Amino acid sequence: MNAMNHLLTSSQTAAHLPWPALVDELQALLRDSTVRVPPRIILPTADGASLFAMPGCDARVAMTKLITFTPANVGTGTPTIQGDVTVFDVASGTRQLVMDGPTVTARRTAAVSALAARWLSPKLTGPMLVVGAGVQGRAHVEVFATALGVRHFKVHSRSRASAEALTNHARSLSAETAITAEVVGDANAVLADCPLAAVCTPAQEVALRALPRTDAFITAVGAFTPQMVELDAALCRHLAAQGRIVLDTRDAEHEAGDLIQASIDMTPLPTLQDIVRDPLDTKPSGPVLFKNCGWAGWDLAAARLALRCAEAEREAAKT
């Protein structure tokens, strides 16, 4: 493979990670026996901030995501996540791509939620409640609309302006089939109307505590350290007793703040890979909680897809 050394901007990174293809690539990665992903390194820096080093490889591609997470940036003009994903060819060791880290994180996280919903949600038609109108809220609206065909969204945010901006964005996503979106003032009050929900907050406080309907699928992405929380402990215990909890990976056992603070025993809980590799009884009765904490394997899937897109662009340029 010839070196490409493409340095992708945020918009270029997104263009190399189209939603439907990214969801499919995540599923393919979970079935790939050559994938190797060591535990990520999380180095606390200052004032609650951290440096994340997340490597992974398969038989052909190696990558490392190096990002900073700075909670103090919430509500400011500076992103909470900053950094890059560097992609290498395994055979030659040559650097192939450098992608925008926050864009990769946003897109692969939302795409993992969509993959889990595809396997675990009994009702993908919506409406879908999105709690949090920031980067992850926007990404979840995009992937559930584009890859799963959801056409109605209810958006709640502490900032009404942010919620209104997201509903306007949702309506702009499809010119063929109309998408409706509305701002809701109380997420707990409308949860019973929504078979789909995504909780995408900074996870500094409980954002959802109402009990869901029996056919609900909830993905929670905000809390990815033991200290973070966005789901009420009683809600987590209800989902464990009356429905099913699925983890993105086994790493969630020591990272999923919602479940840790609710004293949920995560040892027997299945992971998304368990579901994809052994799909028997994947849609049981009762509500489902998918705990999405993050994993370098998801970034590796994004790297694989982006590299193929870059190679296709290069070949097209030759003709």
N, C-alpha and C positions, 0 to 999 in steps of 0.2 A: 504493500500500500504506500503510495506516495504521500509525503507530508502535505497537509493542507494548512494547518496553523491558523484556522479561521478564528478571529476574535469577534464574537457575536454580541451585538447590543441587546438590550432588553426586548425590543420589538422583533429583532431577528431571531433571538432565542425562542420567543413565543411562536414565531412562524415555523420553526423547525420542530415544534411539538404540537401538532394539530390534535385537538381533543379526542376524536374517535380512535385515531391511530395510537395515541398515548395510552388510552385505557386498554387497548388490545396488547400493547407492548408490555404493560405491567403484568397482564395475565400470562403472557408468554414467558416472562422472566421467572414467574413463580413455578413454572414447569421445567425450567432449565437446570439440569443437574450440575452444570459447570460453574454456576454462580457461586462466588465466595465473597462474603461480607463480614468483616470482623466488627466487634463492638465499636461504636463511634466514641471518639475522645471528646469529652466536654470539659474544657478548662475554664473555671470561674476566673473572671478578670477583676472588675471593680463595680461596685454599686449594683449588684445583681446581674451584670452582663456576663456573657460567656463567649468563648471561642470554640467552635465545633470543627473537628476534623473527621471526615466521613469518607473512607476509601471503599472501593469494591471493584470486582473484576469478574469476567467470564472467560471463555476460551479465546476471545478475540479482542475484547475491549477492557481497558482499565480506566478508572476515573477516581478523582478525589474532589469532594466538595469541601471548601474551606470558607466558613462564614462566621460572622459575628452576630450575636443576638443581644440587643440592647433595649430592655424594657422601658428605660427612661425616655426613649424616643417616641413612645406612644403619644399621639396627639400633636406631635411636632411635624415639621417638614422633612425630618430625617427618617429614613426607613428603619424599622426595628431589626430587619435582617439585611445584611450586606455581605458581599463576597462573590466568589466565582466557583464554577465547576470546570475542572480541567480534564480533558479526555485524551487518552493515549491508545496507540495501537500496541497490543500485547506482543506481537511477533517482533517488531522493530524497536519498540520503546519510544517511538516518535510521537510527539504531541500532535494531536489532530484538531482539536477544538478547545476554545475557552468560552464557556457560556456564562450568562448573567445568573449568579447564584439565587437571588431573590425570585427571579422569574421561574427558574427551575423548581424551586421550593413551592411556589404558589401553584404551579400547574400540576406537578406530580402529586402533591397532597390532595388536591381536589379530584384528580383523576383516580386516585386510590379509593376515595370515598365513592366515586361513581362505580368503580369496579365492584366494590363491596355491595352496593345497592343492587347492581345487576344480578348478583348471586343471591342476595339475602332479602330483598324487599319484595313482598307479595303484590305491591301496588305501585307501579312506577309512573302512574298517570298524574300524580300530584292531587291537590296543590302541595307545594313545598314551602315550609317555613325556614327562613334563613335568619339566624340570630347573629348579628354582627355584619356591618356593611363595609368592612375594610377590604384588604387585599384578598383574604381567603373567602369572604362572603361573595365578592365579585367572581372569583375563580369557580366557586361552587355553582353559582347561578349559570355561568357560561357552560361548564361541562355537563351539568344535568339537563340543560336546554339542548345543547348541541349533540351530545353523545347518547342521551337517554330519552330525549323528546319531551321533557317536562314543559308544560305550557302555562302554568299558573304559579306565581310566587307570592308569598307574603313575607315582607322584610321588616325586621325590627332592629333598631340601633339606638344607642343612647343619644346619637346625633340625628335629629330628623333630617337635616340637610344631607347627611351621608346616605340615609335610607332612601330619600327621594332620588338622589343621584343614581343609586343602584337600581331602583325600579325603572327609571328612565333607560338605563343601560340594558336592563333585561328586555324591555320592549323593543329595543333596536336590534336584537340578535337575530330575528327571523323576519324576512320579507315575505315568505311564502305562507307560513302558518302563524297567525297572530299569537303573541305571548302577552299575557296579562300579568301585571304586577301591582301590588298595593303595599303601602306602608301600614304597619300595625303598631299600635301603641303599647300593647301588652302581649308578649310572646306566649306567656303561660295561658292566657285566655283563649288563644286560637290553636294551641297545640292539638286539641281534640279534633280539629277540622282538617288536620294535615297528616296524611300517611307518610310523608317524607319530611325530615327536618335535618338541618345542618347547623351546628353550634360552632361559630367561628369567631370567638371573642378573644381579647387579650388574656383571658383566664385569670384576672385579678380578683374576681368575685363570682359568686353563683349567679348565673344568667338564666337558668332553666330549672324549674322545680315541679311543674305540673306533671301529673301522670299521663302517659300517652295512650292512644287508642290501641286496641289489640293487634292491629295490622300495621303498626308504625315501624318505620326504619329511621333511626337517629344516628347520624355520624357526628362525633365530637372531636374537634381537631385542635382546640386552643391550648389545652393543658398537656404539656409534654415533659414536665418535670414534677417530682413529688410534691412540690410546694404550690403548684398552680391548680386552679379549680374553676370550672364553669358549670358543672352539673351538681345539683343538690345530692347529698349523700343518700337521702331517703329515696330519691328517684333511681339512683344507681342500684340500691338494694332491691327495689321493686322490679327493675329490669332483670336482675339476676334471678329473682324468685319466680317471676311470672312470664319471663320471656327468655331471651338469649343474649349474651354478651360475646362478641367476637373481637379479638385483638388484631391489630395490623401485623405485629410480629411478637415474638417472645420477649423482646426488649421492653415491651410495654409493662411487663411485670414490675420493673423497677423505675418506670418513667411516668406511668399514667396517674397523674395526681388525683383526678376525680375518683378513680377506683381505689387507690391507696388510702385516701382520706375516708372513703366509705367502708374500709376494712373488707373489701371484696377479695376472696381467695382467687387469684388469677391462674394458679397452677393448672387446674383442669380446663380452663377456657380454651376454645379452639382459636387458631390464627386464620387469617385470610388464606394463607397457603394451604392449610389443612382443608379448607372449604373447596378451593380450586382443584386440589389434587384428588380429593375424595368427595365428590359433590352429592352423595346420598343425603337426603333429608336436609337440604340447605335452607329451605324456607319453612321452618316449623311454625306452629301456631304460637301466638304471643308476640309482643313487641321485640325488636332487635336493636341493640346498641352496638355500633361499630366504633371502637376506640382507636383513633388514628393518631399515633404519636410521632411517626417519622422513622425512616430507615434509609441507610445509604443504598440499599438495593433499589429503592424507588428512583433514586438519582441515577443509578446505573441504567435502569430501563430508559430514562429520559436521554441519557448519553447515547445509548444504542440507536434510538430512534433519530435523534438529531444528527448523528454521524451518517446514517443512511440517507437522510434528507440532503445533507451536504454533499455526499458522494453523487447522488442523483443530479444535483444542481451542476456539479462539475462535469458530469458526463453530458448533460444537456447543453452545456456551454461549448462543447467540442463539436456539436453537430451544426 
